[in-house]
Amino acid sequence: MHSISTRDTVTLHRDNLRRAADESDLTWRTLSTLNFFRLVVALALLVLFFASGDPRFFGDAYPALFAATGAGYLVFSIVAALAIRLRLMPSAPLIVTQVTVDIVAIVLLMHASGGISSGLGGLLVVYVGASALLLPLQVPGFFPALATLAVLGEQVFAQAVGSPGNYSAAGVLGAIIFAIALAARPLARRLQASEALARQRGIDLANLSELNEYIVQHLRESIVVVDERDQVRLINGSAEALLGLEGASGLALAAAAPELDRYLKDWRRDPALSAHTELTLASASHSVRVTAHLAPLGRDSERSGPVLVFLEDTSLINARVQQSKLASLGRLSASIAHEIRNPVGAMSHAGQLLAESDALTEADLRLTEIIRSHAERVSLIIDNVLQLSRRESVQAEELELEPWLRDFAAEYERTLELQENEVSVRDCEAGLSVQMDPGHLRQVLWNLCDNAVKYASETGGIMVELRSGRIERSGQPYIEVLDRGHGVDPSIADKIFEPFFTDRQGGTGLGLYISRELCELNQATLLYQPREGGGSIFRIVFAERGRWQGIGAGG
């Protein structure tokens, strides 16, 4: 897991500030508005010039100068619009260039229209005021002074060529320009402060959003957010790995995790259904046991709205309590061995001696048979519990599955005297190897095959298959034991791995429980799935090689 240092956060914050300051959206929007005004003014002046007769509204003193300046000003406005839209240069040089051209163009148009009396000089107030808003601190008096000098210079030039000068009007216009520029400075400061504050808040929110996203994605807990339409809106990396998905955000939950989707729909419909449950999430390429906790989002906490789903791999939970569980089972098995096994053996022996008596009737012999069978069952339960508590530490070895499974199938058939190919090995990936204690794997498969043979024999024929391969998304190796028996009733499918649970007469209810415990001791998972067409599939999903790192001899 990566970490974000304080230094990295500060650097990112400073870079964002600098970049935001250079590319202020408010500055570019103001420039765009000012240029639109410039374009309208240039176009309106040219229309009035060419549409009016003698005497013209504007440009009557020097028509050629007015037409040339107006056309050049219109072209400049179009070029400036492109420069603003494409941001071909930084905003500050662009502002200085545009306002300087504005002052020169307006003074030339004013001179061509007869001087200060034309009224065109009033346009300078707009451009200089805008420059005070955009660049108040860098050049506070530059543009007002430039505009005032340009107007006075035009009056001097006009008087030099024989036209009457109006210095009082030029002075008043210059004073108005300075007053507008000075009045705009406090407003500009407030605008800049508000913009900087808004920019700072935006950067803080962006950084906080990035940090929250980083935290959510790197949480050890698996998190999925589902909206009211059961669409996945957020899923972190841990949940994607747990579900064997990639890029699940935006998918329907039914496509990402069908079992979780069914439970969520039931939970929405039934208010009495618990928000905390254990599920087996299985697809064609991925299977995992998880504990799911559903938490409604929103103030009303309605089940029909968005839901936050916490997923936790139950194999990790089991690993944390494994040592305490083994210790408890050890104490329990020792008590059973001393307190129960000897009396059971004595009762069984007494029953056998009683059965040898010649004075017993057929009904009495039936009673002794009941004593013997039940004593054997109790003895079997004791042996299973002792086997579970006394098992040795994991001695993991590299096992090549295909030859190992074929040897196991042959041994199993010989031991139970089955017909050839009643236990077959099919569709095994060549060269596939796993790490597991061979004794534990043999015991697990023996238990699974025993169940498969017993249930398959009830349907009239034994056909048990052993398969191996890799899960598509995660690449984890697996072994499957498949049969064509009656299968498992869906109503008890979640209970078959519980200790002492059985739906078959004479069963101890410990075989599947011990098998799952042995798998989890080897960092593997044992799962059940119904088989299409009838029957059962028990799948052993082996751990990735990296999960064996750091596992000691004690498992």
Buried (B, 14 or more C-beta within 10 A) or exposed (E): EEEBEEEEEEEBBEEBBEEBEEEBEBBBEBBEEBBEBBBEBBBEBBEBBEEEEEEBEBBBBBBEBBBEBBEBBBEBBEEBBEBBEEEEEEBBEBBBBBBBBBBBBBBBBBBBBBBBEBEBBBBBBBBBBBBBBBBBEEBBEBBBBBBBEBBBEBBEBBBEEEBEBBEEBBBEBBEBBBEBBBEBBEEBEEBBEEBBEEBBEEBEEBBEEEEEEBEBBBBEEBBBBBBBEBBBEBBBBBBBBBBBBEEBBEBBBBEBBBBBBEBBEEBBEEEEEEBEBEBBBBBEBBBBBBBBBBEBBEEEEEBEBBBBBBBBBBBEBBBEEBEEBBEEBBEBBEEBBEEBBEEBBEBBEEBEEBBEEEEBEEEEEEBBEEBBEBBEBBBBBBEBBBBBBEBEEBEBEEBBBBEBBBEBBEEBBEEEEBEEBBBBBEEBEEEBBBBBBBBBBBBBBBBBBBBBBBBBEEBEEBBBBBBBBBBEBBEBBBBBBBBBBEBBEEEEBBBBBBBEBBEEEEBBBBBBBBBBBBBBBBBBBBBBBBBEEEBBBBBBBBBEEEBBEEBEEEB
